[in-house]
């Protein structure tokens, strides 16, 4: 995967044994100690920085190549020069070495490896099986809920469109368990034929499970079978002169046919991923397209970090794909077929590693003709367009950051800007939001929210106290973990901090920073103008009079975007807390009350609050509530 010299170069002589070896001399010593076995090696620089992670069929031969001293690409030569130590790990097979290499690159993020930076989890569709009536819902993250998972979908929009179709075609419930348990009559979704209402018995659980099975078959690629079955039932209903049922089945068939026609992939496969890579000027774009169940489930552009030690990067497209695929499939399902735009350096090894990861055979092709080649060409065109847009945006972003550095008297363009805002409603559900931006725009994976903990000790709506708490928690963590608080954790060291507010908010956070002894971080207060007019913002800096910018300044527009994004994020976090508080039912906290008994109590009294007001004799009258449980419910609400 790396540009390495040949074995023909003369070896570098080892220095005296008592000398501290570095660079090529150290690597040569490690090569002589290494075994002629497969494994993974790490190049370590100053301060234990991991410079590079590589894999090898023969550790001895591969490591020896780094010490030859000739024919190195510039970045490899620089990496060798910076090496201060090495860590070598043996594996049983080269395939295992490839998987370990990808895992370590993802965890350690070495400077000289191609790195997949956009690591956000994909959205999936989950058919939950931990309830008597399966719920269909959107899901992200670990597969910790019992059920069937279908994905990946490249975007939330693709998931929402598919969920909409499944609702129309299969009438599956999307409501939460608490809403399901509290229903006494069908909701609006049943009225508009988007749900079969198993919650109120409008459909038997047996028939509902039949609908669930049809939806799963459709998502697994057996769409033609499902459509044919619905069509036969539609014709039978028409023959029986049950025209209302026939019309309903007709609408379901239309929905499924629409998806099949508009999302058909045309590459002769029900499960495949397509990857196309373009690199230019030290930047790269990998365009992905996901095909599942005979449908296009969306596409996404990735911009992996290409190593660059100051000179123009020299990573080829095949090398970029090698590194990308190994990292991409670390925690994602591997399809049966992967189509690529450029040949991999070791395709057989990659297929072996991914087959080992998937537990079945995985094929990788670089098609030259036919429908598969057309799909790759389509992805390649999208990659070129996406990289062009990215480079244009990056150029504009660089100019803006230079302007920010000039206005706020920074030594250079900031690589990390943190923006803070608080949100609350009458002093309740208070939350602080941290938004992060840099040379490549908003870094959404770095956003953090802080639930305000000391509300009881501060006045309602005390924005200064809230901001002090947020800064104390955030920067105390940075101070305590100065050696390992990384960008990937979301707590790297900022070059510039913007606080939504004027002199009061600025003084509050400066007080905290002085306490922590972190006075070298530039902090700016951004106060909204009169009547919150955009363009009239005032900026507050320590040791400088408040000032305003030219209303039409591009830098001012950029700072407004940063401030507005922090405001949006904080408000969203506050709204989530309020929604969670509203939907929380006290009955969920009482041991022995499951969905059926909860539903019976809500049907009898109307709400959890009314259950709390009920007398013991009234509780005992509810179906399924015995005397012991009635006593437990009564004690819960009355503090016994």
KAHU-V517049 format. One record per pair of residues at least 4 apart in sequence whose ideal C-beta (glycine too) atoms are under 8 Angstrom apart, sorted by sequence separation. I is the first residue (numbers start at 0). J is the second residue. D is the distance in whole Angstrom. If there is no record, write none. Layout:
<<I;J;D> <I;J;D>>
This chain:
<<4;8;5> <14;18;4> <20;24;5> <21;25;5> <22;26;7> <23;27;6> <24;28;7> <25;29;6> <26;30;6> <27;31;7> <28;32;7> <29;33;6> <34;38;8> <43;47;6> <44;48;4> <56;60;8> <57;61;6> <58;62;6> <59;63;6> <60;64;7> <61;65;8> <62;66;7> <63;67;7> <71;75;5> <72;76;7> <73;77;6> <74;78;6> <75;79;6> <76;80;6> <77;81;6> <78;82;7> <91;95;6> <92;96;7> <93;97;7> <94;98;7> <95;99;6> <96;100;6> <97;101;7> <98;102;6> <99;103;6> <100;104;6> <101;105;6> <102;106;6> <103;107;5> <104;108;7> <108;112;8> <130;134;6> <153;157;6> <154;158;7> <155;159;6> <156;160;6> <157;161;7> <158;162;6> <159;163;6> <160;164;7> <161;165;6> <162;166;6> <163;167;7> <164;168;6> <165;169;5> <166;170;7> <174;178;4> <175;179;7> <176;180;6> <177;181;6> <178;182;7> <182;186;7> <185;189;4> <186;190;8> <187;191;6> <189;193;7> <196;200;8> <197;201;7> <202;206;5> <203;207;7> <204;208;6> <205;209;7> <206;210;7> <207;211;7> <208;212;6> <209;213;7> <210;214;7> <211;215;6> <212;216;6> <213;217;6> <214;218;6> <215;219;6> <217;221;7> <221;225;6> <222;226;6> <223;227;6> <224;228;6> <225;229;6> <226;230;6> <227;231;7> <228;232;7> <229;233;6> <230;234;7> <231;235;6> <232;236;6> <233;237;6> <234;238;6> <235;239;6> <237;241;8> <241;245;6> <242;246;6> <243;247;7> <244;248;6> <245;249;6> <246;250;7> <247;251;7> <248;252;6> <249;253;6> <250;254;7> <251;255;7> <252;256;6> <253;257;6> <254;258;7> <255;259;6> <256;260;6> <257;261;6> <258;262;5> <259;263;6> <264;268;7> <278;282;7> <279;283;8> <290;294;7> <292;296;8> <307;311;7> <314;318;5> <315;319;7> <316;320;6> <317;321;6> <318;322;7> <319;323;6> <320;324;6> <321;325;7> <322;326;7> <323;327;6> <324;328;6> <325;329;7> <327;331;6> <333;337;8> <339;343;7> <342;346;7> <345;349;6> <346;350;6> <347;351;6> <348;352;6> <349;353;6> <350;354;6> <351;355;6> <352;356;6> <353;357;6> <354;358;8> <357;361;5> <368;372;5> <369;373;7> <370;374;7> <371;375;7> <372;376;6> <373;377;6> <374;378;7> <375;379;6> <376;380;7> <377;381;7> <378;382;6> <379;383;7> <380;384;7> <381;385;6> <382;386;6> <383;387;6> <384;388;7> <385;389;6> <386;390;6> <387;391;6> <388;392;6> <389;393;6> <390;394;6> <391;395;7> <392;396;6> <393;397;6> <394;398;7> <395;399;7> <396;400;6> <397;401;7> <398;402;7> <399;403;6> <400;404;6> <401;405;7> <402;406;6> <403;407;6> <404;408;8> <409;413;6> <423;427;6> <424;428;6> <436;440;7> <442;446;8> <453;457;6> <457;461;4> <461;465;6> <462;466;6> <463;467;6> <464;468;7> <465;469;7> <466;470;6> <467;471;6> <468;472;6> <469;473;6> <470;474;6> <471;475;6> <472;476;7> <473;477;7> <474;478;6> <475;479;6> <476;480;6> <477;481;7> <480;484;4> <484;488;6> <500;504;3> <501;505;7> <502;506;6> <503;507;7> <504;508;7> <505;509;6> <506;510;6> <507;511;7> <508;512;6> <509;513;6> <510;514;7> <511;515;6> <527;531;5> <528;532;4> <548;552;5> <551;555;8> <552;556;7> <553;557;6> <554;558;6> <555;559;6> <556;560;7> <557;561;7> <558;562;6> <559;563;6> <560;564;6> <561;565;7> <562;566;6> <563;567;6> <564;568;6> <565;569;6> <566;570;6> <567;571;6> <568;572;6> <569;573;6> <570;574;6> <571;575;6> <572;576;7> <573;577;6> <574;578;6> <575;579;6> <576;580;6> <577;581;6> <578;582;6> <579;583;6> <583;587;7> <585;589;7> <592;596;5> <593;597;7> <594;598;6> <595;599;6> <596;600;6> <597;601;6> <598;602;6> <599;603;6> <600;604;6> <601;605;7> <605;609;5> <606;610;7> <607;611;7> <608;612;7> <609;613;7> <613;617;4> <614;618;7> <615;619;6> <616;620;7> <617;621;8> <620;624;8> <624;628;5> <625;629;7> <626;630;6> <627;631;7> <628;632;6> <629;633;6> <630;634;6> <631;635;6> <632;636;7> <633;637;6> <634;638;8> <20;25;4> <43;48;7> <44;49;8> <55;60;7> <56;61;8> <71;76;4> <90;95;4> <104;109;6> <109;114;8> <128;133;6> <152;157;4> <166;171;7> <174;179;5> <185;190;7> <188;193;4> <189;194;5> <196;201;4> <197;202;5> <202;207;5> <216;221;4> <217;222;5> <236;241;4> <237;242;7> <266;271;6> <278;283;4> <290;295;6> <291;296;5> <307;312;4> <314;319;5> <328;333;5> <354;359;7> <366;371;4> <367;372;6> <404;409;4> <423;428;6> <436;441;5> <437;442;6> <485;490;7> <486;491;4> <499;504;7> <500;505;7> <512;517;5> <513;518;6> <527;532;8> <528;533;7> <550;555;7> <587;592;8> <591;596;8> <592;597;5> <601;606;7> <604;609;4> <613;618;5> <619;624;6> <624;629;5> <634;639;4> <14;20;6> <43;49;6> <44;50;5> <55;61;3> <90;96;4> <108;114;6> <127;133;6> <138;144;7> <142;148;6> <152;158;4> <165;171;6> <188;194;4> <189;195;7> <195;201;6> <196;202;7> <216;222;8> <236;242;8> <277;283;7> <278;284;8> <289;295;8> <290;296;7> <306;312;6> <343;349;6> <354;360;5> <366;372;4> <403;409;7> <404;410;7> <423;429;4> <435;441;7> <436;442;6> <458;464;7> <484;490;5> <485;491;6> <498;504;5> <512;518;6> <528;534;7> <529;535;6> <539;545;5> <548;554;7> <549;555;7> <586;592;5> <601;607;7> <604;610;5> <618;624;6> <619;625;8> <633;639;7> <13;20;7> <33;40;8> <42;49;7> <43;50;7> <55;62;7> <126;133;5> <127;134;5> <166;173;7> <172;179;7> <189;196;4> <195;202;4> <197;204;6> <264;271;7> <276;283;6> <277;284;5> <288;295;7> <289;296;5> <305;312;5> <354;361;5> <364;371;7> <404;411;6> <422;429;7> <423;430;7> <434;441;7> <435;442;4> <457;464;4> <477;484;5> <484;491;6> <498;505;6> <528;535;2> <538;545;7> <548;555;4> <619;626;6> <20;28;6> <41;49;6> <42;50;4> <53;61;7> <71;79;7> <104;112;5> <126;134;8> <127;135;8> <150;158;8> <174;182;8> <186;194;7> <188;196;8> <202;210;8> <216;224;6> <217;225;5> <236;244;4> <237;245;4> <276;284;7> <289;297;6> <306;314;6> <353;361;4> <404;412;5> <421;429;7> <422;430;6> <456;464;8> <457;465;7> <476;484;7> <484;492;7> <512;520;7> <527;535;8> <528;536;6> <537;545;5> <538;546;6> <592;600;7> <604;612;8> <610;618;8> <621;629;8> <624;632;7> <42;51;4> <90;99;6> <126;135;5> <127;136;7> <152;161;7> <185;194;8> <216;225;5> <236;245;4> <276;285;5> <277;286;8> <288;297;8> <289;298;7> <305;314;5> <366;375;6> <403;412;7> <404;413;7> <421;430;7> <422;431;8> <527;536;6> <528;537;7> <537;546;7> <538;547;7> <601;610;8> <604;613;6> <14;24;6> <41;51;7> <42;52;8> <65;75;7> <104;114;7> <105;115;7> <125;135;7> <138;148;7> <186;196;7> <197;207;5> <275;285;7> <276;286;8> <288;298;4> <353;363;8> <365;375;8> <403;413;6> <421;431;5> <422;432;7> <435;445;4> <480;490;7> <498;508;6> <512;522;7> <526;536;6> <537;547;6> <538;548;7> <548;558;8> <587;597;8> <600;610;5> <619;629;5> <13;24;5> <29;40;8> <41;52;5> <42;53;8> <88;99;7> <124;135;7> <125;136;5> <162;173;7> <185;196;4> <195;206;8> <234;245;8> <274;285;6> <275;286;5> <287;298;6> <350;361;6> <401;412;5> <420;431;7> <421;432;7> <435;446;6> <453;464;7> <525;536;6> <526;537;5> <536;547;7> <586;597;5> <618;629;4> <11;23;5> <12;24;8> <40;52;8> <124;136;8> <125;137;7> <174;186;7> <186;198;8> <189;201;6> <195;207;6> <213;225;5> <233;245;5> <236;248;6> <274;286;7> <286;298;7> <287;299;5> <350;362;7> <400;412;4> <419;431;7> <420;432;5> <434;446;6> <496;508;8> <525;537;8> <526;538;8> <535;547;7> <536;548;7> <11;24;6> <39;52;7> <40;53;6> <66;79;8> <105;118;7> <124;137;7> <125;138;4> <133;146;7> <185;198;8> <274;287;5> <286;299;8> <287;300;8> <324;337;7> <350;363;5> <400;413;6> <403;416;8> <419;432;7> <433;446;6> <477;490;6> <509;522;6> <525;538;6> <526;539;7> <584;597;7> <604;617;8> <13;27;6> <39;53;7> <40;54;8> <65;79;5> <123;137;8> <124;138;7> <174;188;8> <182;196;8> <185;199;5> <273;287;7> <286;300;5> <287;301;7> <305;319;7> <349;363;6> <419;433;6> <420;434;8> <432;446;7> <433;447;5> <451;465;5> <476;490;6> <508;522;6> <524;538;7> <525;539;8> <586;600;6> <603;617;8> <615;629;6> <618;632;6> <13;28;6> <39;54;5> <40;55;7> <122;137;6> <123;138;5> <129;144;6> <173;188;8> <184;199;6> <195;210;6> <213;228;8> <233;248;4> <272;287;6> <273;288;4> <285;300;7> <286;301;8> <324;339;8> <397;412;7> <418;433;7> <419;434;8> <432;447;8> <433;448;7> <453;468;6> <477;492;6> <523;538;6> <524;539;4> <535;550;8> <586;601;8> <615;630;7> <618;633;6> <11;27;6> <26;42;8> <38;54;7> <39;55;8> <122;138;7> <123;139;7> <129;145;4> <182;198;4> <183;199;7> <185;201;6> <232;248;6> <233;249;6> <272;288;7> <284;300;6> <285;301;5> <303;319;6> <337;353;8> <417;433;6> <418;434;5> <432;448;5> <433;449;7> <452;468;7> <523;539;7> <524;540;8> <534;550;4> <10;27;6> <37;54;8> <38;55;6> <122;139;6> <127;144;6> <128;145;5> <129;146;7> <182;199;6> <272;289;6> <273;290;7> <284;301;7> <285;302;8> <346;363;5> <417;434;7> <418;435;8> <431;448;7> <432;449;8> <451;468;6> <473;490;7> <505;522;7> <523;540;6> <534;551;8> <603;620;8> <37;55;7> <40;58;6> <121;139;7> <127;145;7> <128;146;4> <137;155;7> <180;198;8> <230;248;8> <272;290;7> <284;302;6> <285;303;6> <417;435;6> <418;436;7> <430;448;6> <431;449;4> <451;469;8> <505;523;8> <600;618;8> <603;621;5> <615;633;5> <37;56;5> <120;139;5> <125;144;6> <127;146;4> <128;147;7> <179;198;5> <229;248;6> <233;252;6> <271;290;5> <283;302;7> <303;322;7> <320;339;6> <324;343;8> <346;365;8> <416;435;7> <430;449;7> <449;468;7> <505;524;4> <521;540;8> <522;541;7> <526;545;8> <536;555;7> <37;57;7> <38;58;5> <120;140;6> <126;146;5> <174;194;8> <270;290;7> <282;302;7> <283;303;6> <303;323;6> <320;340;8> <333;353;5> <343;363;7> <415;435;6> <416;436;5> <430;450;6> <431;451;6> <449;469;5> <504;524;6> <613;633;8> <36;57;7> <37;58;7> <40;61;7> <125;146;5> <126;147;4> <137;158;5> <173;194;7> <269;290;7> <270;291;6> <320;341;6> <415;436;8> <416;437;7> <429;450;8> <430;451;6> <534;555;7> <586;607;5> <600;621;6> <35;57;5> <36;58;6> <40;62;6> <125;147;7> <137;159;7> <166;188;8> <170;192;7> <172;194;5> <229;251;6> <230;252;6> <268;290;6> <269;291;7> <270;292;8> <283;305;5> <301;323;7> <321;343;5> <343;365;8> <415;437;5> <429;451;4> <502;524;6> <536;558;7> <585;607;5> <599;621;5> <610;632;7> <35;58;7> <62;85;7> <125;148;6> <126;149;8> <170;193;7> <171;194;7> <172;195;8> <229;252;5> <269;292;6> <282;305;7> <320;343;6> <321;344;6> <333;356;6> <342;365;5> <414;437;5> <449;472;6> <501;524;6> <536;559;7> <584;607;5> <585;608;8> <599;622;5> <34;58;6> <35;59;5> <124;148;7> <125;149;8> <170;194;6> <171;195;8> <172;196;8> <174;198;7> <266;290;7> <269;293;5> <281;305;6> <316;340;7> <317;341;5> <321;345;7> <325;349;7> <333;357;4> <335;359;8> <337;361;7> <339;363;6> <341;365;7> <413;437;8> <414;438;6> <449;473;7> <496;520;6> <498;522;6> <500;524;6> <502;526;8> <586;610;7> <599;623;5> <600;624;7> <612;636;8> <33;58;4> <34;59;6> <35;60;7> <62;87;8> <123;148;5> <124;149;4> <137;162;7> <167;192;8> <170;195;4> <172;197;6> <316;341;4> <317;342;6> <324;349;6> <328;353;6> <332;357;8> <335;360;7> <336;361;8> <337;362;7> <338;363;8> <339;364;7> <340;365;7> <429;454;6> <496;521;7> <497;522;8> <498;523;7> <500;525;7> <501;526;4> <534;559;8> <585;610;8> <596;621;8> <599;624;7> <611;636;4> <33;59;4> <123;149;6> <124;150;6> <136;162;8> <167;193;6> <172;198;7> <226;252;6> <229;255;7> <264;290;5> <281;307;5> <315;341;8> <317;343;6> <318;344;7> <335;361;6> <336;362;5> <337;363;5> <338;364;6> <339;365;5> <412;438;7> <447;473;8> <495;521;5> <496;522;5> <497;523;5> <498;524;5> <499;525;6> <500;526;6> <533;559;6> <536;562;8> <585;611;7> <610;636;7> <611;637;8> <51;78;6> <123;150;3> <135;162;7> <166;193;5> <278;305;7> <317;344;5> <325;352;7> <334;361;7> <335;362;7> <336;363;8> <337;364;7> <338;365;7> <415;442;8> <427;454;8> <493;520;6> <494;521;7> <496;523;7> <497;524;8> <498;525;7> <596;623;5> <31;59;8> <50;78;5> <122;150;7> <123;151;6> <124;152;7> <166;194;7> <321;349;7> <328;356;6> <333;361;6> <336;364;7> <338;366;6> <423;451;8> <426;454;7> <492;520;8> <495;523;7> <497;525;5> <595;623;6> <596;624;6> <30;59;6> <33;62;5> <58;87;6> <121;150;6> <122;151;7> <123;152;7> <226;255;5> <264;293;7> <324;353;7> <121;151;3> <122;152;5> <135;165;6> <225;255;7> <226;256;6> <263;293;7> <264;294;7> <281;311;6> <421;451;8> <50;81;6> <58;89;7> <121;152;6> <135;166;8> <262;293;8> <263;294;7> <264;295;5> <280;311;7> <281;312;4> <283;314;7> <30;62;4> <50;82;6> <121;153;7> <122;154;7> <170;202;8> <262;294;4> <263;295;8> <426;458;8> <427;459;8> <466;498;7> <509;541;6> <596;628;8> <600;632;8> <29;62;6> <30;63;4> <78;111;5> <122;155;5> <222;255;6> <226;259;7> <262;295;5> <283;316;8> <338;371;6> <426;459;3> <525;558;7> <124;158;6> <259;293;7> <262;296;8> <278;312;8> <285;319;7> <425;459;7> <426;460;5> <431;465;6> <466;500;7> <505;539;5> <30;65;8> <122;157;8> <123;158;7> <259;294;7> <285;320;7> <340;375;5> <425;460;7> <426;461;8> <431;466;7> <26;62;6> <27;63;7> <30;66;6> <42;78;6> <45;81;7> <75;111;8> <122;158;4> <135;171;4> <222;258;8> <223;259;8> <258;294;7> <278;314;7> <283;319;5> <338;374;6> <339;375;7> <429;465;6> <433;469;7> <501;537;7> <505;541;8> <592;628;7> <42;79;8> <44;81;5> <56;93;5> <74;111;6> <124;161;6> <134;171;7> <135;172;7> <136;173;6> <222;259;5> <278;315;8> <338;375;5> <423;460;6> <431;468;7> <470;507;8> <474;511;7> <478;515;5> <502;539;5> <525;562;5> <591;628;5> <44;82;6> <45;83;6> <55;93;8> <124;162;7> <133;171;7> <134;172;6> <135;173;6> <217;255;7> <278;316;6> <285;323;5> <340;378;7> <400;438;6> <431;469;4> <462;500;7> <466;504;5> <470;508;5> <474;512;7> <478;516;8> <501;539;6> <26;65;5> <27;66;4> <42;81;8> <43;82;7> <44;83;6> <54;93;7> <133;172;8> <134;173;7> <171;210;6> <277;316;7> <340;379;5> <478;517;6> <26;66;4> <42;82;5> <43;83;6> <56;96;8> <132;172;6> <134;174;7> <170;210;6> <171;211;6> <276;316;5> <433;473;7> <463;503;6> <467;507;5> <471;511;5> <475;515;6> <477;517;8> <591;631;6> <592;632;8> <43;84;4> <55;96;7> <124;165;8> <134;175;8> <169;210;5> <278;319;6> <397;438;7> <421;462;6> <445;486;7> <462;503;8> <463;504;6> <466;507;5> <467;508;7> <470;511;4> <474;515;6> <590;631;7> <23;65;7> <24;66;8> <43;85;6> <54;96;4> <134;176;7> <169;211;8> <340;382;8> <396;438;6> <423;465;7> <447;489;5> <462;504;7> <466;508;6> <470;512;7> <589;631;6> <23;66;5> <42;85;6> <43;86;7> <54;97;5> <171;214;6> <276;319;5> <291;334;8> <396;439;7> <446;489;7> <447;490;8> <464;507;8> <467;510;7> <471;514;8> <474;517;6> <502;545;7> <589;632;6> <23;67;8> <41;85;6> <169;213;6> <276;320;5> <290;334;8> <396;440;6> <421;465;5> <445;489;4> <463;507;4> <467;511;5> <471;515;8> <501;545;8> <23;68;6> <40;85;6> <41;86;4> <54;99;7> <126;171;8> <134;179;8> <169;214;4> <393;438;7> <421;466;6> <444;489;7> <40;86;7> <41;87;8> <54;100;4> <130;176;6> <168;214;8> <274;320;6> <393;439;7> <445;491;8> <474;520;8> <589;635;5> <40;87;5> <53;100;7> <132;179;7> <276;323;7> <419;466;7> <588;635;7> <39;87;8> <40;88;8> <52;100;6> <169;217;8> <392;440;7> <421;469;7> <38;87;6> <39;88;5> <130;179;8> <165;214;5> <168;217;7> <220;269;4> <274;323;7> <1;51;8> <38;88;5> <220;270;7> <274;324;7> <419;469;6> <585;635;7> <38;89;4> <39;90;7> <52;103;5> <419;470;7> <585;636;7> <1;53;6> <37;89;7> <38;90;5> <52;104;5> <165;217;7> <0;53;7> <26;79;6> <36;89;5> <37;90;5> <165;218;8> <0;54;7> <6;60;8> <33;87;6> <37;91;7> <435;489;7> <11;66;6> <34;89;6> <37;92;6> <52;107;6> <192;247;7> <10;66;7> <11;67;8> <23;79;6> <26;82;6> <29;85;5> <37;93;4> <6;63;7> <10;67;7> <11;68;5> <22;79;6> <23;80;8> <25;82;6> <39;96;5> <52;109;5> <3;61;7> <6;64;7> <9;67;7> <10;68;8> <22;80;5> <25;83;7> <29;87;7> <37;95;7> <38;96;6> <49;107;4> <51;109;5> <192;250;7> <435;493;8> <5;64;7> <8;67;3> <9;68;7> <22;81;8> <25;84;7> <26;85;7> <37;96;5> <49;108;8> <50;109;6> <51;110;8> <4;64;6> <7;67;8> <8;68;6> <9;69;8> <22;82;6> <25;85;7> <39;99;5> <49;109;5> <50;110;6> <51;111;4> <52;112;6> <3;64;4> <4;65;8> <6;67;7> <8;69;4> <21;82;7> <39;100;5> <49;110;8> <50;111;5> <51;112;6> <497;558;7> <3;65;7> <5;67;7> <8;70;7> <21;83;6> <41;103;7> <48;110;7> <272;334;5> <4;67;5> <271;334;6> <274;337;7> <276;339;8> <499;562;6> <4;68;8> <39;103;7> <270;334;5> <271;335;7> <272;336;8> <273;337;8> <274;338;7> <275;339;8> <276;340;6> <497;561;6> <4;69;6> <5;70;6> <132;197;4> <270;335;5> <271;336;4> <272;337;5> <273;338;5> <274;339;5> <275;340;4> <276;341;6> <497;562;7> <4;70;4> <41;107;8> <132;198;7> <270;336;7> <271;337;7> <272;338;7> <273;339;8> <274;340;7> <499;565;6> <4;71;6> <42;109;8> <268;335;7> <271;338;6> <499;566;7> <3;71;8> <41;109;8> <147;215;6> <268;336;5> <497;565;8> <2;71;7> <42;111;8> <149;218;4> <2;72;4> <149;219;8> <222;292;7> <147;218;8> <220;291;7> <222;293;6> <415;486;7> <3;75;7> <132;204;6> <220;292;4> <222;294;8> <266;338;8> <2;75;6> <131;204;6> <218;291;8> <219;292;6> <220;293;5> <1;75;7> <133;207;8> <218;292;5> <132;207;6> <133;208;7> <217;292;7> <415;491;6> <417;493;4> <415;492;7> <416;493;7> <419;496;7> <133;211;5> <415;493;5> <416;494;7> <417;495;8> <418;496;8> <419;497;7> <421;499;8> <135;214;7> <415;494;5> <416;495;5> <417;496;5> <418;497;4> <419;498;5> <420;499;4> <298;378;7> <413;493;8> <414;494;6> <415;495;8> <416;496;8> <417;497;7> <418;498;8> <419;499;7> <300;381;7> <413;494;4> <416;497;7> <418;499;7> <169;251;8> <300;382;7> <413;495;4> <167;250;7> <168;251;5> <298;381;7> <167;251;7> <302;386;8> <126;211;6> <300;385;4> <409;494;7> <168;254;5> <288;374;7> <409;495;6> <167;254;4> <168;255;5> <302;389;6> <126;214;7> <407;495;6> <126;215;6> <288;377;8> <300;389;8> <419;508;8> <164;254;5> <288;378;5> <164;255;7> <287;378;7> <126;218;8> <286;378;5> <403;495;7> <164;257;7> <286;379;7> <124;218;7> <164;258;5> <286;381;5> <286;382;4> <161;258;7> <285;382;7> <284;382;5> <284;383;8> <286;385;6> <275;375;6> <273;374;5> <284;385;5> <273;375;6> <277;379;7> <284;386;4> <267;370;6> <275;378;4> <283;386;7> <266;370;5> <267;371;8> <274;378;7> <275;379;4> <282;386;6> <265;370;6> <266;371;5> <273;378;5> <277;382;4> <284;389;7> <275;381;7> <276;382;6> <277;383;5> <266;373;8> <275;382;5> <279;386;6> <282;389;7> <265;373;8> <266;374;5> <278;386;8> <282;390;6> <265;374;8> <277;386;5> <264;374;7> <280;390;7> <279;390;7> <282;393;8> <409;521;6> <408;521;8> <407;521;6> <407;523;6> <448;568;7> <448;569;8> <446;568;6> <441;564;6> <448;572;4> <436;561;6> <450;576;7> <434;561;7> <436;564;8> <434;564;5> <434;565;4> <406;538;8> <408;540;8> <433;565;8> <407;540;7> <432;565;6> <153;287;7> <434;568;5> <153;288;8> <161;296;8> <153;289;6> <432;568;4> <152;289;7> <302;439;8> <432;569;3> <151;289;6> <431;569;7> <157;296;6> <430;569;6> <151;291;8> <157;297;4> <432;572;6> <150;291;7> <156;297;8> <149;291;7> <406;548;7> <420;562;8> <430;572;4> <149;292;7> <153;296;6> <154;297;5> <418;561;5> <430;573;5> <152;296;5> <153;297;3> <418;562;6> <422;566;8> <429;573;7> <151;296;7> <152;297;5> <153;298;5> <154;299;7> <416;561;7> <420;565;4> <428;573;6> <150;296;7> <153;299;4> <418;564;7> <419;565;6> <420;566;5> <430;576;6> <418;565;4> <422;569;4> <406;554;6> <420;568;7> <421;569;6> <422;570;5> <428;576;4> <420;569;4> <424;573;7> <428;577;5> <402;552;8> <422;572;7> <423;573;6> <427;577;8> <402;553;7> <403;554;6> <422;573;4> <402;554;4> <428;580;7> <424;577;7> <399;553;6> <403;557;7> <398;553;8> <399;554;6> <402;557;8> <403;558;7> <399;557;5> <113;283;8> <151;331;6> <151;332;7> <150;332;7> <117;301;5> <116;301;8> <117;302;7> <115;301;6> <116;302;7> <116;303;6> <115;303;5> <116;304;5> <114;303;6> <113;303;5> <114;304;4> <113;304;7> <113;305;6> <113;306;7> <112;306;7> <111;306;5> <110;306;7> <111;308;8> <113;314;6> <113;318;7> <113;319;5> <115;322;8> <113;321;8> <114;322;8> <115;323;6> <113;322;4> <112;322;6> <113;323;7> <120;330;8> <121;331;7> <115;326;4> <114;326;8> <115;327;6> <104;322;7> <101;322;8> <104;325;7> <105;326;5> <104;326;6> <101;325;3> <105;329;6> <100;325;7> <101;326;5> <98;325;7> <101;328;8> <102;329;6> <97;325;6> <101;329;6> <78;308;7> <77;308;4> <98;329;8> <74;306;5> <77;309;8> <74;307;7> <74;308;5> <73;308;7> <74;310;7> <73;310;5> <74;312;7> <74;313;6> <73;313;7> <72;313;5> <97;348;6> <97;349;7> <94;348;6> <97;351;8> <98;352;5> <93;348;6> <97;352;4> <94;351;4> <95;352;8> <98;355;7> <93;351;8> <94;352;4> <98;356;6> <92;351;8> <95;355;7> <94;355;5> <2;313;7> <2;318;8> <1;318;8> <0;318;6> <0;321;5> <0;322;6> <119;443;8> <119;444;6> <118;444;7> <117;444;8> <0;344;6> <0;345;8> <108;487;6> <181;584;8> <177;582;7> <175;582;7> <177;584;6> <177;587;7> <180;594;4> <179;594;7> <180;595;8> <181;597;7> <182;598;8> <180;597;5> <181;598;6> <176;594;6> <180;598;4> <183;601;8> <183;602;5> <177;597;8> <181;601;4> <180;601;7> <131;594;8> <130;594;7>>
